[in-house]
Amino acid sequence: MPLGAQAHAFLDEATPKVGSDGNPPPGELRLKFTQGVEVDFSHVAVTLNDAAVPTEVPVLDPADNTVMIVKPKAKLAPGTYTVAWAVVSVDTHHTTGHYSFTVGPVAP
Protein backbone atom coordinates (compact mmCIF):
# COMPACT_ATOMS: atom_id res chain seq x y z
CA MET A 1 0.00 0.00 0.00
CA PRO A 2 1.59 3.34 -1.01
CA LEU A 3 2.14 6.02 1.59
CA GLY A 4 0.21 9.27 1.15
CA ALA A 5 2.03 12.49 0.43
CA GLN A 6 2.83 14.65 3.42
CA ALA A 7 0.25 17.41 3.54
CA HIS A 8 1.78 19.95 5.89
CA ALA A 9 5.09 21.67 6.53
CA PHE A 10 6.30 20.91 10.07
CA LEU A 11 9.54 22.06 11.64
CA ASP A 12 12.11 19.32 10.96
CA GLU A 13 15.21 20.98 12.44
CA ALA A 14 16.46 24.40 13.42
CA THR A 15 19.72 26.27 13.88
CA PRO A 16 20.28 27.06 16.67
CA LYS A 17 18.92 23.68 17.68
CA VAL A 18 15.64 23.37 19.53
CA GLY A 19 16.35 23.66 23.26
CA SER A 20 20.04 24.42 22.73
CA ASP A 21 22.06 26.35 25.27
CA GLY A 22 25.19 27.92 23.93
CA ASN A 23 27.38 30.74 22.84
CA PRO A 24 28.17 32.66 20.65
CA PRO A 25 24.84 34.16 19.65
CA PRO A 26 23.73 33.11 16.17
CA GLY A 27 23.87 35.61 13.32
CA GLU A 28 20.86 33.94 11.73
CA LEU A 29 18.18 31.38 12.48
CA ARG A 30 17.55 28.58 9.99
CA LEU A 31 14.24 26.77 10.19
CA LYS A 32 14.04 23.61 8.06
CA PHE A 33 10.55 22.30 7.35
CA THR A 34 9.40 18.91 6.13
CA GLN A 35 8.01 20.50 2.99
CA GLY A 36 8.67 23.62 0.91
CA VAL A 37 7.14 26.82 2.25
CA GLU A 38 5.74 29.99 0.68
CA VAL A 39 7.80 32.67 2.41
CA ASP A 40 5.50 35.52 1.31
CA PHE A 41 2.64 33.96 3.28
CA SER A 42 4.69 32.79 6.27
CA HIS A 43 5.83 34.52 9.45
CA VAL A 44 8.50 34.03 12.12
CA ALA A 45 8.52 36.00 15.40
CA VAL A 46 11.45 35.94 17.81
CA THR A 47 10.94 37.08 21.40
CA LEU A 48 13.04 37.45 24.54
CA ASN A 49 11.10 37.74 27.81
CA ASP A 50 7.92 38.34 25.76
CA ALA A 51 9.53 41.34 24.00
CA ALA A 52 9.80 41.25 20.22
CA VAL A 53 13.30 40.90 18.80
CA PRO A 54 13.64 42.97 15.59
CA THR A 55 14.49 40.76 12.61
CA GLU A 56 14.88 41.20 8.90
CA VAL A 57 12.16 39.86 6.62
CA PRO A 58 12.49 36.05 6.44
CA VAL A 59 13.88 34.63 3.20
CA LEU A 60 14.16 31.15 1.74
CA ASP A 61 17.51 29.49 1.24
CA PRO A 62 18.04 29.89 -2.53
CA ALA A 63 19.12 26.24 -2.74
CA ASP A 64 16.32 24.76 -0.61
CA ASN A 65 12.71 26.01 -0.36
CA THR A 66 12.25 24.03 2.86
CA VAL A 67 14.68 26.30 4.76
CA MET A 68 13.58 29.72 5.99
CA ILE A 69 16.32 32.10 7.16
CA VAL A 70 15.66 34.82 9.73
CA LYS A 71 18.36 37.34 10.64
CA PRO A 72 18.19 39.38 13.85
CA LYS A 73 18.83 43.09 13.24
CA ALA A 74 21.22 43.21 16.22
CA LYS A 75 23.42 40.75 18.10
CA LEU A 76 21.34 38.58 20.41
CA ALA A 77 21.90 39.21 24.12
CA PRO A 78 22.16 36.36 26.62
CA GLY A 79 18.78 34.86 27.49
CA THR A 80 16.16 32.34 26.40
CA TYR A 81 14.50 33.12 23.09
CA THR A 82 11.21 31.85 21.75
CA VAL A 83 10.76 31.39 18.02
CA ALA A 84 7.12 31.22 16.88
CA TRP A 85 6.40 30.31 13.28
CA ALA A 86 3.36 30.20 11.06
CA VAL A 87 3.97 28.88 7.58
CA VAL A 88 2.04 28.09 4.44
CA SER A 89 3.42 25.07 2.63
CA VAL A 90 3.76 24.87 -1.14
CA ASP A 91 0.53 22.86 -1.13
CA THR A 92 -1.21 25.78 0.71
CA HIS A 93 -1.65 24.07 4.11
CA HIS A 94 -1.08 26.25 7.21
CA THR A 95 0.91 25.07 10.23
CA THR A 96 2.18 26.81 13.35
CA GLY A 97 4.55 26.05 16.16
CA HIS A 98 7.25 27.37 18.41
CA TYR A 99 10.49 26.39 20.08
CA SER A 100 13.11 27.97 22.30
CA PHE A 101 16.87 28.23 22.53
CA THR A 102 19.21 29.94 24.95
CA VAL A 103 22.18 32.20 24.31
CA GLY A 104 24.66 31.91 27.15
CA PRO A 105 26.71 34.73 28.62
CA VAL A 106 29.95 35.63 26.87
CA ALA A 107 32.94 34.03 28.56
CA PRO A 108 35.54 36.47 29.92
C-alpha positions as CSV (number, residue, x, y, z in Angstrom):
1,M,0.0,0.0,0.0
2,P,1.6,3.3,-1.0
3,L,2.1,6.0,1.6
4,G,0.2,9.3,1.2
5,A,2.0,12.5,0.4
6,Q,2.8,14.6,3.4
7,A,0.2,17.4,3.5
8,H,1.8,20.0,5.9
9,A,5.1,21.7,6.5
10,F,6.3,20.9,10.1
11,L,9.5,22.1,11.6
12,D,12.1,19.3,11.0
13,E,15.2,21.0,12.4
14,A,16.5,24.4,13.4
15,T,19.7,26.3,13.9
16,P,20.3,27.1,16.7
17,K,18.9,23.7,17.7
18,V,15.6,23.4,19.5
19,G,16.3,23.7,23.3
20,S,20.0,24.4,22.7
21,D,22.1,26.3,25.3
22,G,25.2,27.9,23.9
23,N,27.4,30.7,22.8
24,P,28.2,32.7,20.6
25,P,24.8,34.2,19.6
26,P,23.7,33.1,16.2
27,G,23.9,35.6,13.3
28,E,20.9,33.9,11.7
29,L,18.2,31.4,12.5
30,R,17.6,28.6,10.0
31,L,14.2,26.8,10.2
32,K,14.0,23.6,8.1
33,F,10.6,22.3,7.4
34,T,9.4,18.9,6.1
35,Q,8.0,20.5,3.0
36,G,8.7,23.6,0.9
37,V,7.1,26.8,2.2
38,E,5.7,30.0,0.7
39,V,7.8,32.7,2.4
40,D,5.5,35.5,1.3
41,F,2.6,34.0,3.3
42,S,4.7,32.8,6.3
43,H,5.8,34.5,9.4
44,V,8.5,34.0,12.1
45,A,8.5,36.0,15.4
46,V,11.4,35.9,17.8
47,T,10.9,37.1,21.4
48,L,13.0,37.5,24.5
49,N,11.1,37.7,27.8
50,D,7.9,38.3,25.8
51,A,9.5,41.3,24.0
52,A,9.8,41.2,20.2
53,V,13.3,40.9,18.8
54,P,13.6,43.0,15.6
55,T,14.5,40.8,12.6
56,E,14.9,41.2,8.9
57,V,12.2,39.9,6.6
58,P,12.5,36.1,6.4
59,V,13.9,34.6,3.2
60,L,14.2,31.2,1.7
61,D,17.5,29.5,1.2
62,P,18.0,29.9,-2.5
63,A,19.1,26.2,-2.7
64,D,16.3,24.8,-0.6
65,N,12.7,26.0,-0.4
66,T,12.2,24.0,2.9
67,V,14.7,26.3,4.8
68,M,13.6,29.7,6.0
69,I,16.3,32.1,7.2
70,V,15.7,34.8,9.7
71,K,18.4,37.3,10.6
72,P,18.2,39.4,13.8
73,K,18.8,43.1,13.2
74,A,21.2,43.2,16.2
75,K,23.4,40.7,18.1
76,L,21.3,38.6,20.4
77,A,21.9,39.2,24.1
78,P,22.2,36.4,26.6
79,G,18.8,34.9,27.5
80,T,16.2,32.3,26.4
81,Y,14.5,33.1,23.1
82,T,11.2,31.8,21.7
83,V,10.8,31.4,18.0
84,A,7.1,31.2,16.9
85,W,6.4,30.3,13.3
86,A,3.4,30.2,11.1
87,V,4.0,28.9,7.6
88,V,2.0,28.1,4.4
89,S,3.4,25.1,2.6
90,V,3.8,24.9,-1.1
91,D,0.5,22.9,-1.1
92,T,-1.2,25.8,0.7
93,H,-1.6,24.1,4.1
94,H,-1.1,26.2,7.2
95,T,0.9,25.1,10.2
96,T,2.2,26.8,13.3
97,G,4.6,26.0,16.2
98,H,7.3,27.4,18.4
99,Y,10.5,26.4,20.1
100,S,13.1,28.0,22.3
101,F,16.9,28.2,22.5
102,T,19.2,29.9,24.9
103,V,22.2,32.2,24.3
104,G,24.7,31.9,27.1
105,P,26.7,34.7,28.6
106,V,30.0,35.6,26.9
107,A,32.9,34.0,28.6
108,P,35.5,36.5,29.9
